[in-house]
């Protein structure tokens, strides 16, 4: 279950590292569950607006605390894996999601970020488009030589479901295009109007069939029917608003491209407007919000995009979202209900997460029955610094509480009505032991979370680690999901990841063989064993992510894999860096002790001397390995300490070694752009770049196959130094590293 402890009412810029770490833990599991419910099962338990707000908060916290990015970070995911029943379609151009905004300040920051990235002044002209965000199901339509040849859902962004036969039944989708590029992927939203939705539900009721909760569910369920005749009987509509793979440009601007789609016969939204700057965007947002109830279809916000397509190309993409677009979401809703109980769930890292069990209530069109209570301080009406939240009101079983769903899959408690508090309501006593294994639940100084100390003996932690191991971004074994892993664990068949790869040997034959279990048979058992064997060969980055090491998310795993290339090189560095990691922890502990002693004695703490004394004991080999590890761009001390110390724990290392013995860990892929003059080279940027921002320079270097590091070492191939370069330039000179100015760098990569 999630590590749901956090002070999520605190503004992002006011979070400390511990609060940010706990918030990210809660967000990751909530969003994974929401993705599966929304994209795969067509049964969302939250609205689009709430999910998008959740994602925006996660991205913002990761941006402020990059070293805290989790192994299961949702910022690297789009949608959910396709469900069984349809053939799979790989998108030539990934179908990404949008980052979100929730207030006027967010929109100004969006404009500021784009200007910083492009190096534009505040008064330079920069136009945007603004359009309603349709609350439906994303669909990609591929046309070749003007003929519709394929229709696919978003899926997980990379692979979707083939729903071509169903899409052909939608009247808004042209079968033939006149004058279109030879290849054109049109993207948009399948939706259902309010009038059609009400009529459909009325027909369903007459036949005593299942009624739909809202138009979005109805549209998604109708499009994803295995029988296309059922889809044809449903009143589906389609708005086009984007494109994917295309053999010739649709225009020079977003507006021109949308107009071209309309000329080709697609329905486009007439409320799309061209806006000059943030204030114009906000004015258009207010206009659409006021008209929302009269549109005749559901929207959950407004989407803003940079109008100039050349600038869109320069801005590019993050891992799952474009930099040049954002969704401005509508406000959340509130409701009052009774708190009937508080449950404690234990997460993969041992965090004890309190969850409120509520008398079911409808909030924003969705029935909710639970809410996150974050941690023991939150229940007491305090933040992690002791300050008041909710006016200092604590939360007790039996209270009437106000819940809201602004960006959280599990809603939050906004307020408590003390006038309705039962006379016998007692303050909640947070457990001091783990409810799963009864080990002591310890809260360390500075940690917002109380954690189970049971480690490997705690079934909750072991089970959650196994679920993470088979997750989509990790081993992703077909037929072996969270449900199957949990059953195998409870039955004693699987205790650690290596056990998955010995299942065939242990339970492929004999009296207890898998095919004899309820719900299994010859074919399903053979399919599972084959699926497991198919995943014995695994990419290094996926393997690293699968280990579930705290702070090592998909991005960090990818950075490590690119830098070290293969598992032996990485593990050798981690082993060599072990003493440094230990010294790092000792220095932190010594600093805390020194500060406490100094406060007690009324003197100034000797921080530098204290830390220097510890670091002086580190041997040169360990220091070199540590510098190499932490010099990787994106890998800081927090990630490095977590990675090294995890692999130095005897039980953990033995478990990983047993797993490695069952696998063929594939080296990192050779850079795609092997013709680039910097492919495979390690590049460091320092000083002020004048013709592009640091972010754009890094993105270009990585696109050309280079590795970007944050520090200069003997492994550095090239230093790009702008005005103001200091210690890095001096160190590069001492090491004989080739140094270029910005013009030299641009000339080298052919961008001058």
C-alpha positions in Angstrom: 0.0 0.0 0.0 1.2 3.6 -0.4 3.4 5.5 1.9 0.6 8.1 2.2 2.1 10.2 4.9 2.6 13.8 3.9 1.8 17.4 4.8 0.1 18.0 1.5 -1.7 21.2 2.6 1.8 22.8 2.6 2.7 24.8 -0.5 5.4 23.1 -2.6 7.9 25.8 -2.0 7.4 25.5 1.7 8.0 21.7 1.8 11.2 20.4 3.5 12.9 17.3 2.1 11.2 14.9 4.5 7.8 16.3 3.8 8.5 16.1 0.0 9.7 12.5 0.3 6.5 11.5 2.0 4.2 13.3 -0.4 5.9 11.7 -3.4 5.4 8.3 -1.8 1.7 8.8 -1.4 1.3 10.3 -4.9 3.0 7.4 -6.7 0.7 4.6 -5.6 -2.5 6.7 -5.8 -1.7 7.6 -9.4 -0.9 4.1 -10.4 -4.2 2.8 -9.2 -6.0 5.7 -10.9 -4.2 5.1 -14.2 -5.4 1.5 -14.2 -8.9 2.4 -13.3 -9.2 5.2 -15.8 -7.3 4.0 -18.9 -7.5 0.2 -18.7 -10.7 -0.6 -16.8 -12.9 2.4 -17.8 -14.1 2.7 -14.2 -12.3 5.7 -12.8 -12.7 6.4 -9.1 -11.7 10.1 -9.6 -12.3 12.8 -12.2 -9.8 13.8 -14.8 -9.3 17.2 -13.1 -8.4 15.5 -9.8 -5.9 13.1 -11.5 -4.3 15.9 -13.4 -3.9 18.1 -10.3 -2.3 15.1 -8.6 0.2 14.7 -11.4 1.0 18.4 -11.4 1.8 18.4 -7.7 4.0 15.3 -8.2 6.0 16.9 -11.1 6.5 20.2 -9.2 7.8 18.4 -6.1 10.2 16.3 -8.2 11.4 19.5 -9.9 12.2 21.1 -6.6 13.6 17.9 -5.1 15.1 15.9 -8.0 17.1 13.7 -5.7 13.9 12.4 -4.0 12.4 11.1 -7.2 10.9 7.6 -6.4 11.5 4.3 -8.0 7.8 4.2 -8.9 7.5 7.8 -9.9 4.3 8.4 -11.9 5.9 11.3 -13.7 7.5 8.7 -16.0 4.2 7.0 -16.9 1.4 7.8 -19.3 -2.0 6.0 -19.0 -1.9 2.3 -18.2 -1.0 -0.9 -20.0 -3.7 -2.0 -22.6 -6.2 -4.5 -21.4 -6.6 -8.0 -22.8 -9.2 -8.4 -25.6 -7.7 -6.1 -28.3 -4.6 -6.5 -30.4 -1.8 -4.1 -29.4 -0.7 -1.1 -31.5 2.7 0.6 -31.0 2.4 4.4 -31.5 5.0 5.8 -33.9 4.9 9.0 -31.9 4.1 8.5 -28.2 0.7 9.8 -27.0 1.8 11.9 -24.0 -0.2 13.4 -21.2 -0.3 17.1 -20.2 1.1 18.8 -17.2 -1.5 20.8 -15.2 -2.2 24.1 -13.6 -4.7 25.0 -11.0 -4.6 28.7 -10.5 -3.5 32.0 -12.1 0.0 31.8 -10.7 0.6 28.5 -12.3 -0.2 30.0 -15.7 2.3 32.9 -15.2 4.9 30.3 -14.1 4.2 28.3 -17.3 4.9 31.3 -19.4 8.0 32.2 -17.4 9.4 28.6 -17.8 8.9 28.7 -21.5 10.6 32.1 -21.8 13.5 30.9 -19.7 14.0 27.8 -21.7 13.9 29.7 -25.0 15.9 32.6 -23.7 13.1 35.1 -24.5 12.7 38.4 -22.6 9.5 39.1 -20.7 8.3 41.6 -23.4 9.1 39.4 -26.4 5.9 38.4 -28.3 4.8 34.8 -27.5 1.3 33.6 -28.7 -0.6 30.6 -27.3 -3.8 28.7 -28.3 -6.5 28.1 -25.8 -9.1 25.3 -26.2 -11.5 23.4 -24.0 -10.2 20.1 -22.6 -12.7 17.4 -23.5 -13.5 14.8 -20.9 -13.4 11.7 -23.0 -11.2 9.0 -24.3 -8.0 9.8 -26.4 -7.9 8.2 -29.8 -5.2 8.2 -32.6 -6.4 7.8 -36.2 -3.8 6.8 -38.8 -4.4 7.6 -42.5 -2.2 6.4 -45.3 -2.8 7.7 -48.8 -6.0 9.3 -47.5 -7.4 6.0 -46.2 -8.2 5.3 -42.5 -6.0 2.2 -41.8 -5.8 2.1 -38.0 -7.4 3.6 -34.9 -5.8 3.1 -31.5 -6.4 4.1 -27.9 -3.7 5.9 -25.8 -2.9 2.8 -23.7 0.3 3.5 -21.8 1.4 6.2 -24.3 3.7 3.8 -26.2 1.3 1.0 -26.9 -2.5 1.2 -27.3 -5.4 -1.0 -28.3 -6.5 -1.5 -31.9 -10.1 -0.3 -32.1 -10.2 0.4 -35.8 -13.4 -1.5 -36.5 -15.1 0.5 -33.7 -13.8 3.8 -34.8 -15.1 3.3 -38.3 -18.7 3.4 -36.8 -18.3 7.0 -35.5 -19.8 9.5 -37.9 -17.4 12.3 -36.9 -14.4 10.2 -38.1 -13.8 10.5 -41.9 -13.0 7.2 -43.7 -11.3 9.0 -46.6 -9.3 12.3 -46.7 -8.8 14.4 -49.8 -5.6 16.3 -50.0 -4.0 15.0 -46.8 -0.3 14.1 -46.4 0.6 10.6 -47.4 0.9 9.7 -43.7 -1.2 11.5 -41.1 -2.0 10.5 -37.6 -4.9 12.6 -36.3 -5.4 12.6 -32.5 -8.4 13.7 -30.6 -11.1 12.8 -28.1 -14.0 10.4 -28.3 -16.9 11.8 -26.2 -20.6 11.6 -25.7 -22.9 14.6 -25.4 -25.1 15.2 -22.4 -28.3 14.6 -24.4 -27.1 11.4 -26.0 -25.8 10.2 -22.6 -29.2 10.7 -21.0 -30.9 8.9 -23.9 -28.5 6.0 -23.7 -29.0 5.5 -20.0 -32.7 5.6 -20.5 -32.5 2.8 -23.1 -30.2 0.9 -20.7 -32.7 1.2 -17.9 -35.6 0.0 -20.2 -33.6 -3.2 -20.9 -32.5 -3.5 -17.3 -28.9 -3.2 -18.4 -26.1 -1.5 -16.6 -26.3 2.3 -16.5 -23.2 4.5 -16.9 -22.0 6.9 -14.2 -21.1 9.7 -16.5 -20.6 10.5 -20.2 -16.8 9.8 -20.1 -17.4 6.3 -18.8 -20.1 5.7 -21.4 -17.9 6.9 -24.3 -14.9 4.8 -23.1 -17.0 1.7 -22.6 -18.7 2.1 -25.9 -15.5 2.5 -27.9 -13.8 -0.5 -26.3 -16.5 -3.0 -27.1 -15.3 -6.3 -28.6 -18.4 -6.2 -30.9 -18.2 -3.2 -33.2 -22.0 -3.4 -33.7 -22.5 -2.4 -30.1 -20.2 0.6 -30.6 -22.2 1.5 -33.7 -25.4 1.6 -31.6 -23.8 4.2 -29.2 -23.9 7.9 -30.0 -20.2 8.7 -30.0 -18.6 11.9 -31.2 -15.0 12.9 -32.0 -13.1 16.2 -31.7 -9.7 16.5 -33.4 -7.1 18.7 -31.8 -3.6 17.2 -32.4 -1.5 15.0 -34.6 1.2 12.3 -34.3 3.2 10.8 -37.2 2.9 13.0 -40.3 4.8 12.9 -43.6 4.3 16.6 -44.3 3.6 19.6 -42.0 0.0 20.7 -41.5 1.1 24.3 -41.0 3.6 26.6 -39.3 1.4 27.2 -36.3 -1.0 25.3 -34.0 -3.9 27.4 -35.4 -3.0 26.7 -39.0 -2.7 23.0 -38.3 -6.1 22.8 -36.6 -7.6 24.8 -39.5 -6.1 22.2 -41.9 -7.7 19.4 -39.9 -11.0 21.1 -40.2 -10.6 21.5 -43.9 -9.9 17.7 -44.2 -13.3 17.0 -42.6 -12.6 16.7 -38.9 -14.7 18.3 -36.2 -12.6 20.8 -34.3 -13.6 22.9 -31.3 -15.0 26.3 -32.2 -14.0 27.7 -28.8 -10.3 27.4 -29.7 -8.8 30.9 -29.5 -5.4 32.6 -30.2 -4.2 34.4 -27.1 -1.3 36.9 -26.6 0.2 36.1 -23.2 -0.9 34.8 -19.8 -3.6 37.4 -19.1 -5.4 36.6 -22.4 -5.2 32.9 -21.6 -6.8 33.6 -18.2 -9.5 35.7 -19.8 -10.4 32.9 -22.2 -10.4 30.4 -19.4 -13.0 32.5 -17.5 -15.1 32.7 -20.6 -15.1 28.9 -21.1 -15.7 28.2 -17.4 -18.8 30.5 -17.5 -20.1 28.7 -20.6 -19.2 25.2 -19.2 -22.8 24.2 -18.2 -24.2 25.2 -21.6 -21.7 23.4 -23.9 -23.6 20.1 -24.0 -20.6 18.0 -23.4 -18.2 17.5 -20.4 -14.9 19.4 -20.2 -12.6 19.4 -17.2 -10.4 22.4 -18.0 -8.7 24.4 -20.7 -5.5 23.5 -22.6 -2.9 26.1 -23.6 -0.3 25.5 -26.3 2.5 27.5 -27.7 1.2 28.5 -31.2 4.5 28.5 -33.1 5.3 24.9 -34.1 9.0 25.7 -34.6 9.1 26.8 -30.9 7.2 23.7 -29.9 9.9 21.6 -31.6 12.6 23.5 -29.7 10.9 23.2 -26.4 10.5 19.4 -26.9 9.3 17.0 -24.3 9.9 15.9 -20.8 9.6 12.1 -20.2 5.8 12.1 -20.4 4.6 15.6 -21.1 5.4 18.4 -23.7 7.1 21.5 -22.3 5.0 23.7 -24.7 1.5 22.8 -23.4 -0.4 22.7 -20.1 -3.9 22.0 -18.9 -5.6 24.6 -16.7 -8.0 22.6 -14.5 -11.3 23.6 -13.0 -11.7 23.8 -9.2 -12.4 20.9 -7.0 -15.6 20.1 -5.1 -16.3 19.6 -1.4 -18.7 17.4 0.6 -19.4 16.6 4.3 -19.6 13.0 5.6 -18.9 11.0 8.7 -15.5 9.4 9.6 -16.4 5.8 10.5 -12.9 4.4 11.2 -9.1 4.8 10.6 -7.1 2.0 9.1 -3.3 1.7 9.0 -1.7 0.5 5.8 2.0 -0.5 5.5 3.9 0.5 2.4 6.9 -1.0 0.5 9.4 1.1 2.6 7.6 0.3 5.8 5.7 3.6 6.2 2.5 3.4 8.3 -0.2 5.3 6.4 -3.5 6.2 8.1 -6.6 6.1 5.8 -10.0 7.4 6.8 -12.9 5.1 6.2 -15.9 7.4 5.4 -19.6 7.0 5.1 -19.8 7.0 1.2 -20.5 10.4 -0.3 -20.6 11.8 -3.8 -17.9 14.4 -4.5 -17.6 15.8 -8.0 -19.7 13.0 -9.5 -17.7 10.2 -7.9 -18.7 8.2 -4.8 -15.8 8.2 -2.3 -15.5 6.1 0.8 -12.0 6.9 2.1 -9.5 9.8 2.5 -5.9 10.0 3.2 -4.9 11.2 6.6 -1.2 11.4 5.7 0.5 10.9 9.1 0.0 11.2 12.9 0.8 14.9 12.9 -2.0 15.5 10.3 -4.5 13.6 12.5 -3.5 15.8 15.4 -4.1 19.0 13.4 -0.4 19.8 13.2 2.2 20.0 10.4 5.6 18.5 10.8 7.0 21.7 12.4 4.2 21.8 15.0 2.2 24.5 13.3 -1.6 24.3 13.1 -3.6 23.0 10.2 -7.4 23.1 10.1 -7.2 25.6 12.9 -5.6 23.0 15.1 -8.6 20.7 15.0 -7.7 17.0 15.5 -9.5 14.2 13.7 -11.4 11.6 15.6 -13.5 8.5 14.7 -17.2 9.6 14.6 -16.4 13.2 13.4 -18.2 14.9 10.6 -15.5 15.9 8.1 -15.4 18.0 5.0 -13.6 16.1 2.1 -12.3 17.4 -1.2 -10.8 15.9 -4.2 -8.4 18.5 -5.6 -5.6 16.4 -7.2 -5.9 13.3 -5.0 -7.2 9.9 -5.9 -7.8 9.4 -2.2 -9.5 12.6 -1.1 -8.3 14.8 1.7 -10.0 16.1 4.8 -10.4 19.9 4.6 -12.2 20.5 7.9 -13.9 19.0 11.0 -17.3 20.1 12.3 -16.7 20.2 16.1 -20.4 21.0 16.8 -21.2 17.5 15.6 -18.4 15.7 17.4 -19.8 12.8 19.6 -19.4 13.2 23.3 -17.5 10.0 23.6 -15.0 10.6 20.7 -11.5 9.9 21.8 -8.3 11.4 20.4 -6.8 8.9 17.9 -3.8 6.9 19.3 -1.4 6.3 16.4 0.0 2.7 16.6 3.5 2.2 17.9 3.8 -1.2 16.3 3.3 -2.5 12.8 -0.2 -3.9 12.3 1.2 -6.6 9.9 4.2 -8.0 11.7 4.0 -6.3 15.1 7.5 -5.0 14.9 8.2 -1.6 16.5 7.1 1.3 14.4 9.8 4.0 14.7 9.7 7.6 13.8 13.2 9.0 13.4 14.1 12.6 14.1 13.1 14.8 11.1 10.9 12.1 9.5 7.2 12.8 9.1 6.7 9.0 8.7 6.5 6.3 11.3 8.0 3.2 9.8 7.9 -0.5 10.6 11.3 -1.8 11.7 10.5 -5.4 10.6 12.2 -5.1 7.2 12.2 -8.5 5.4 10.1 -10.2 8.0 7.3 -7.8 7.5 4.8 -9.4 5.0 3.4 -6.0 3.9 6.8 -4.7 2.9 7.8 -8.0 1.2 4.6 -8.2 -0.8 4.7 -4.6 -1.9 8.2 -5.0 -3.1 7.2 -8.0 -5.2 4.3 -6.1 -6.6 6.7 -3.3 -7.6 9.1 -5.9 -9.1 6.4 -7.1 -11.6 5.0 -3.6 -12.3 4.8 -2.2 -15.9 8.0 -0.2 -15.7 10.0 -3.1 -14.1 9.7 -6.7 -15.3 6.2 -6.4 -16.6 5.6 -10.2 -16.8 2.4 -11.0 -18.7 0.0 -12.9 -16.5 1.8 -12.1 -13.3 0.4 -9.0 -11.8 -0.1 -7.7 -8.3 -3.0 -10.1 -7.7 -1.1 -13.2 -8.7 2.0 -12.2 -6.8 0.0 -11.5 -3.7 -1.6 -15.0 -3.9 1.8 -16.7 -4.5 3.3 -14.9 -1.6 0.5 -15.8 0.8 0.7 -19.4 -0.3 4.5 -19.5 0.3 5.4 -20.0 -3.3 7.2 -16.7 -3.8 9.1 -14.9 -1.0 11.6 -12.8 -3.1 12.0 -11.9 -6.8 14.4 -14.8 -7.5 11.6 -17.2 -6.6 9.6 -16.1 -9.6 12.2 -17.4 -11.9 12.3 -20.8 -10.2 8.5 -21.3 -10.2 8.6 -23.7 -13.2 11.3 -25.9 -11.5 9.4 -26.0 -8.2 5.8 -26.0 -9.4 5.8 -27.1 -13.0 5.3 -30.7 -12.2 4.2 -32.9 -9.2 1.2 -32.9 -7.0 1.4 -29.1 -6.3 2.0 -28.0 -9.8 0.5 -24.7 -10.9 -1.9 -26.1 -13.4 -3.8 -27.9 -10.6 -4.6 -24.7 -8.7 -8.0 -23.1 -8.9 -8.2 -20.6 -11.8 -5.2 -22.2 -13.6 -4.9 -24.9 -16.3 -2.4 -26.5 -18.6 -2.4 -23.5 -21.1 -2.4 -20.7 -18.5 0.3 -22.3 -16.5 2.5 -22.9 -19.5 1.9 -19.3 -20.7 3.0 -17.9 -17.3 6.1 -20.0 -17.2 7.0 -19.0 -20.8 6.3 -15.3 -20.0 8.6 -15.5 -17.0 11.3 -17.1 -19.1 10.9 -14.4 -21.7 11.8 -11.8 -19.1 15.1 -13.4 -18.0 16.8 -11.1 -20.5 16.2 -7.6 -19.0 17.6 -4.2 -19.8 19.9 -2.8 -17.1 17.7 0.2 -16.4 14.5 -1.8 -15.9 16.4 -4.2 -13.7 17.7 -1.3 -11.5 14.2 0.1 -11.3 12.7 -3.3 -10.4 14.8 -3.6 -7.2 12.6 -0.9 -5.6 15.6 0.9 -4.0 14.4 4.0 -2.3 14.9 7.2 -4.4 16.0 5.1 -7.5 13.2 5.8 -10.0 13.0 5.2 -13.7 14.9 8.4 -14.6 17.7 7.7 -12.1 17.9 4.0 -13.2 18.2 5.2 -16.8 20.9 7.7 -15.9 22.9 5.0 -14.1 22.5 2.5 -16.9 23.7 4.9 -19.5 26.7 6.0 -17.4 28.0 2.5 -16.4 26.8 0.5 -19.4 26.5 -2.9 -17.7 25.8 -4.4 -14.3 29.4 -5.5 -13.4 30.7 -2.0 -13.9 27.9 -0.5 -11.8 28.2 -2.9 -9.0 31.9 -2.6 -8.9 31.6 1.2 -8.5 28.9 0.8 -5.8 31.1 -1.6 -3.8 34.1 0.7 -4.1 32.0 3.7 -3.0 30.7 1.8 0.0 33.0 3.3 2.6 32.2 6.8 1.3 28.5 6.3 1.7 29.1 5.1 5.2 31.2 8.2 5.9 28.5 10.3 4.4 25.9 8.9 6.9 28.4 9.2 9.8 29.1 12.8 8.9 25.4 13.6 8.9 24.9 11.9 12.3 28.0 13.6 13.6 26.7 17.0 12.4 23.4 16.4 14.2 25.2 15.5 17.4 27.5 18.5 17.2 24.6 20.9 16.7 22.8 19.4 19.7 25.9 19.6 21.8 26.6 23.2 20.7 23.0 24.2 21.5 23.3 22.7 24.9 26.7 24.3 25.6 25.6 27.7 24.2 28.3 27.8 21.5 28.5 28.0 17.7 28.5 24.4 16.2 31.8 23.3 14.5 30.1 21.8 11.5 33.0 22.0 9.0 35.5 20.5 11.4 33.2 17.8 12.4 32.4 16.7 8.8 36.1 17.1 7.7 37.2 14.8 10.4 34.9 12.1 9.1 35.7 12.6 5.4 39.5 12.6 6.1 39.2 8.9 6.9 37.8 8.0 3.4 40.4 6.2 1.2 41.1 7.6 -2.3 39.6 4.7 -4.2 36.3 5.0 -2.4 36.3 8.8 -2.9 37.0 8.4 -6.6 34.1 5.9 -7.0 31.8 8.2 -5.0 32.7 11.2 -7.1 32.0 9.3 -10.3 28.6 8.2 -9.0 27.5 11.5 -7.7 28.9 13.3 -10.8 26.2 11.8 -12.9 23.7 14.5 -13.8 20.6 13.7 -11.8 22.3 11.4 -9.2 23.0 13.3 -6.0 24.0 12.3 -2.5 20.5 11.1 -1.5 20.2 8.7 -4.4 23.8 7.5 -4.1 23.6 6.9 -0.3 20.3 4.9 -0.7 21.7 2.9 -3.6 25.1 2.0 -2.0 23.7 1.3 1.5 20.9 -0.9 0.1 23.3 -3.1 -1.8 25.7 -3.3 1.2 23.0 -4.8 3.5 23.8 -8.5 3.7 20.3 -9.9 3.3 19.4 -7.5 0.5 22.6 -8.2 -1.4 22.2 -11.9 -1.1 18.6 -11.6 -2.4 19.8 -9.5 -5.4 22.6 -12.0 -6.1 20.2 -14.9 -6.2 18.1 -12.8 -8.7 21.0 -11.9 -10.9 22.0 -15.6 -11.2 18.6 -16.2 -12.9 18.9 -13.3 -15.4 20.7 -12.1 -18.4 21.0 -8.4 -17.6 21.4 -6.6 -20.9 23.9 -3.7 -21.2 22.5 -0.2 -21.9 21.6 0.3 -25.6 24.1 2.0 -27.9 23.0 5.7 -28.4 20.6 5.9 -31.3 22.5 8.7 -32.9 25.8 6.9 -33.5 26.8 9.4 -36.3 26.9 12.3 -33.9 30.3 13.7 -33.0 29.4 13.5 -29.3 27.7 10.1 -29.3 28.9 8.1 -26.2 30.9 11.0 -24.9 30.5 12.6 -21.4 29.8 16.3 -21.6 29.7 18.9 -18.8 28.2 22.3 -19.1 29.4 25.2 -16.9 29.1 29.0 -16.8 26.4 31.0 -18.6 25.2 29.9 -22.0 24.0 32.8 -24.1 22.4 31.3 -27.2 20.4 28.6 -25.5 19.4 27.7 -21.9 21.2 25.0 -19.9 18.1 22.8 -20.1 18.0 23.1 -23.9 21.7 22.4 -24.2 21.4 19.3 -22.1 18.4 18.1 -24.1 20.3 18.5 -27.4 23.4 16.7 -26.1 21.4 13.7 -24.9 19.4 13.6 -28.1 22.8 13.3 -29.9 23.8 10.3 -27.8 26.0 12.2 -25.2 26.0 11.6 -21.5 25.6 14.8 -19.5 27.4 15.0 -16.2 27.2 17.5 -13.4 30.9 17.4 -12.5 34.3 17.2 -14.2 36.3 14.0 -13.7 38.9 12.0 -15.6 36.0 10.4 -17.5 34.8 13.7 -18.9 35.4 14.0 -22.6 34.3 17.6 -23.2 33.6 20.7 -21.1 31.4 23.4 -22.6 32.2 26.6 -20.7 30.3 29.9 -20.9 31.2 33.2 -19.3 31.6 32.8 -15.5 33.0 29.3 -15.7 35.0 28.7 -12.5 36.2 25.6 -10.7 35.0 23.2 -13.3 37.0 25.0 -16.0 40.1 24.9 -13.8 39.7 21.2 -13.0 39.2 20.4 -16.7 42.4 22.2 -17.5 44.2 20.3 -14.8 42.9 17.0 -16.2 43.5 17.9 -19.8 39.8 17.7 -20.7 39.0 19.4 -24.0 37.1 22.7 -23.5 34.9 24.5 -25.9 33.0 27.8 -25.7 29.3 27.9 -26.6 30.0 28.8 -30.3 32.5 25.9 -30.5 29.9 23.5 -29.1 27.2 24.7 -31.5 29.7 24.3 -34.4 30.6 20.8 -33.2 27.0 19.6 -33.2 26.1 21.4 -36.4 23.8 23.9 -34.8 25.8 27.1 -35.4 
